[in-house]
Amino acid sequence: MTDRTRERQEQLAQWLCRLIEALRRPGEETWEALVQLLAGKVTAIALDGITLLIKAVGGDRLQLLFEYGVPSEAVEFRTDADTLRKIIAGQLTVDGAVVDGRIYARNDLDELLSVYEVVVRILADSATNAQLQELWMAFDEAWPGSATGDERSLLEGQRFSYGYLIKSIPEDVLAVEVEPYLSINN
């Protein structure tokens, strides 16, 4: 293992610990879902070929432990930095990245759905969590790849598109004026 590889593994481990600390808010839904998902689990990940074995210990007092010598066939989650950048910036969805092969995730469906829920919660929290925003910027600036340099929070740059939903509603239904329930005289 080269010194550069070890440095990148240590940097990735440090950022994962920062992520846990940024989310550590007992009683909040994201934290509770994260603890439920990770507590007592072991998984191997790869980011741009940099692998880590992560052990989550401590239950509600969740801590991450890392091992650096992970064989590539043991990896259960694999992606690249540019894919993560696009997801964080709101330019790509997690499920879209899985479908088109930018994210490889090996697990049973229930576990994958739990991971998806936690990731979506983390991304939503990024709009108001300064620690997460700082973490995303640090990752964007320091990890090799195409830095976005976008200082906007995750959700601010996204536009909701519902055009396809509106197009499926008949014109006569859209034209119906509905009197609000609260304005009806009793």
C-alpha positions in Angstrom: 0.0 0.0 0.0 1.4 3.4 -1.0 1.7 6.3 1.4 -0.7 8.3 -0.7 -3.3 5.5 -0.5 -3.0 5.3 3.2 -3.4 9.1 3.5 -6.6 9.0 1.4 -7.9 6.1 3.5 -7.2 8.1 6.7 -8.8 11.2 5.2 -11.9 9.2 4.2 -12.1 7.7 7.7 -11.8 11.2 9.2 -14.6 12.6 7.1 -16.9 9.6 8.0 -16.2 10.4 11.7 -17.0 14.0 11.0 -20.3 12.9 9.3 -21.3 10.9 12.4 -20.5 13.9 14.7 -22.4 16.3 12.4 -25.5 14.0 12.7 -25.1 13.2 16.4 -28.4 14.6 17.7 -30.0 12.1 19.9 -33.8 12.1 19.6 -33.8 13.5 16.0 -35.1 11.2 13.3 -31.9 11.2 11.1 -29.7 10.2 14.1 -32.1 7.5 15.3 -32.4 6.1 11.7 -28.6 6.2 11.4 -28.0 4.4 14.7 -30.6 1.7 13.8 -29.0 1.2 10.4 -25.4 1.1 11.5 -25.2 -0.2 15.1 -23.3 -3.4 15.3 -22.7 -3.7 11.6 -19.5 -4.1 9.6 -19.2 -3.1 5.9 -16.5 -2.6 3.3 -16.7 0.5 1.1 -14.6 1.9 -1.8 -14.4 5.5 -3.0 -12.3 5.9 -6.1 -10.7 2.6 -5.3 -9.8 3.7 -1.8 -11.1 0.9 0.5 -12.1 0.9 4.1 -13.6 -1.7 6.4 -16.0 0.1 8.8 -17.2 -1.3 12.1 -20.0 0.6 13.8 -20.0 0.0 17.6 -21.6 1.5 20.7 -25.3 1.6 19.9 -26.7 5.0 20.7 -23.2 6.2 21.4 -22.2 5.2 17.9 -18.5 5.2 17.0 -16.8 4.0 13.8 -13.7 1.9 13.8 -11.7 1.4 10.6 -9.4 -1.2 9.0 -7.5 -0.3 5.9 -6.5 -3.7 4.3 -9.7 -4.6 2.5 -9.7 -7.0 -0.5 -11.7 -5.5 -3.4 -14.0 -8.6 -3.5 -15.2 -7.8 0.1 -16.5 -4.3 -0.9 -20.2 -3.9 -0.5 -20.5 -0.3 -1.5 -18.5 1.3 -4.4 -18.7 4.7 -6.1 -16.6 7.6 -7.2 -16.2 11.1 -5.9 -17.8 12.8 -8.9 -20.9 10.7 -8.3 -21.1 11.8 -4.7 -20.5 15.4 -5.6 -23.4 15.3 -8.1 -25.7 13.7 -5.4 -24.7 16.2 -2.8 -25.2 19.1 -5.3 -28.7 17.8 -6.1 -27.7 17.0 -9.7 -28.2 13.3 -9.4 -30.4 11.1 -7.2 -29.1 8.2 -5.2 -31.5 5.8 -6.9 -30.6 7.2 -10.3 -26.9 6.6 -9.5 -27.6 3.0 -8.5 -29.7 2.3 -11.6 -27.1 3.6 -14.0 -24.3 1.8 -12.2 -22.5 4.8 -10.7 -23.1 3.3 -7.3 -22.6 -0.4 -6.6 -24.4 -1.6 -3.4 -24.6 -5.2 -2.4 -27.1 -6.1 0.3 -30.6 -7.3 0.8 -33.5 -5.1 -0.3 -34.6 -4.2 3.3 -31.1 -3.0 4.1 -30.8 -1.1 0.9 -34.1 0.7 1.5 -32.9 1.6 5.0 -29.6 3.0 3.6 -31.6 5.0 1.0 -33.8 6.4 3.8 -30.8 7.5 5.9 -29.0 9.0 2.9 -32.1 11.0 1.9 -32.5 12.3 5.4 -28.8 13.3 5.5 -29.1 15.1 2.2 -32.2 16.9 3.5 -30.5 17.9 6.7 -27.6 19.4 4.7 -29.8 22.4 3.8 -29.8 23.5 7.5 -26.8 21.8 9.1 -23.7 24.0 8.9 -21.4 21.1 9.9 -22.7 19.0 7.0 -22.2 21.9 4.6 -18.6 22.4 5.8 -18.0 18.7 5.5 -19.3 18.7 1.9 -17.1 21.7 1.0 -14.0 20.1 2.6 -14.6 16.9 0.6 -15.3 18.8 -2.6 -12.0 20.8 -2.2 -9.7 18.1 -1.0 -10.7 14.8 -2.6 -9.4 14.3 -6.2 -11.9 14.8 -9.0 -13.9 17.5 -10.5 -14.7 19.9 -7.6 -18.0 21.7 -7.9 -17.0 24.7 -5.8 -20.7 25.3 -5.2 -21.2 26.9 -1.8 -25.0 26.7 -1.9 -26.6 24.2 0.4 -27.8 21.0 -1.1 -31.5 21.8 -1.5 -31.1 25.4 -2.5 -29.9 24.6 -6.0 -32.6 22.1 -6.8 -35.8 22.9 -8.6 -38.8 20.7 -8.2 -40.2 19.5 -11.5 -43.8 18.3 -11.5 -44.6 18.9 -15.1 -45.2 15.3 -15.9 -47.7 15.0 -13.0 -49.6 18.0 -14.1 -49.8 16.8 -17.7 -51.5 13.6 -16.6 -54.4 15.5 -15.0 -57.3 16.3 -17.4 -57.8 20.0 -18.2 -61.4 20.0 -16.9 -60.2 18.7 -13.5 -57.5 21.4 -13.3 -60.1 24.1 -14.0 -62.4 23.1 -11.1 -62.4 25.8 -8.4 -62.5 24.3 -5.0 -63.6 26.4 -2.0 -61.2 26.0 0.9 -62.7 23.9 3.7 -62.0 26.6 6.4 -63.8 29.3 4.6 -67.1 27.5 4.5 -69.7 29.2 6.7 -71.0 27.0 9.5 
